[in-house]
Amino acid sequence: ISRCCPAAAQSGSAMTDQRLRRVRDRVRSFPDFPVPGVLFRDISPLLKDPAAFRTLIDLLEDHLRASFPKIDFIAGLDSRGFLIGPPLAQRLGIGFVPIRKKGKLPGPTESVSYALEYGKGQ
């Protein structure tokens, strides 16, 4: 969280520390999954806890409003971005753009090749 929300992490308030801890405590880490050298972050416990998930959205909203006053859209990467992006976009009163893997959307699309931690994607 401190990496994605430096403004929130650096505020130093006990309330912010408590909020960050609430979110961080619900993210599990699995080293070497799905391949050696990758640290997989499992957000399932966070998704199961409505109060903690709401806290995550609150923290992200606070960070974006403080750091980027004019945002047109939230873009979410397949698939975790689809879980966090829409409620964040709704909170900010802006649209959400899903970014999918090639071949997953009908009609004309744009595609870009990119490197993954354990392969290539498009």
Summary of the structure (lengths in Angstrom):
residues: 122
radius of gyration: 16.1
end to end distance: 27.0
largest distance: 49.3
contacts: 287
relative contact order: 0.13
helix: 42%
strand: 20%
